C-alpha cells in the first residue's frame, strides 16, 4: 500500500509538531500555509486558508492522490470551502 499523504490546512507550530511525528510514522504531509508560516520549510503550497479558492484548489489536488486525507491545523479556515471538499470526497 502507498504511504498515506495528509494535506493540512495551516502551517503553524502545531503543523511543525505534526511533521516530526509524521516522519517517524512514514506519513507524507503537505501544508497550505502563508509564506512566513513555520511549515514553509516542509512540503508546502503557499496560500491562505481563509480564501475559498485556495482551499478548494488544495483540496481538489489531493483527490487525485490515492490514500490521501485533508485535515485542519488552524481554527480560522474557510469552512464553506472545506464543506465543498467533503462533497468532492475528501
C-alpha positions, 0 to 999 in steps of 0.5 A: 500500500502507498504511504498515506499523504495528509494535506493540512490546512495551516502551517503553524507550530502545531503543523511543525509538531505534526511533521516530526511525528509524521516522519517517524510514522512514514506519513507524507504531509503537505501544508497550505500555509502563508509564506512566513508560516513555520511549515514553509520549510516542509512540503508546502503550497503557499496560500491562505486558508481563509480564501475559498479558492485556495482551499478548494484548489488544495483540496481538489489536488489531493483527490487525485492522490490515492490514500490521501486525507485533508485535515485542519491545523488552524481554527480560522479556515474557510469552512464553506470551502472545506464543506465543498471538499467533503462533497468532492470526497475528501 
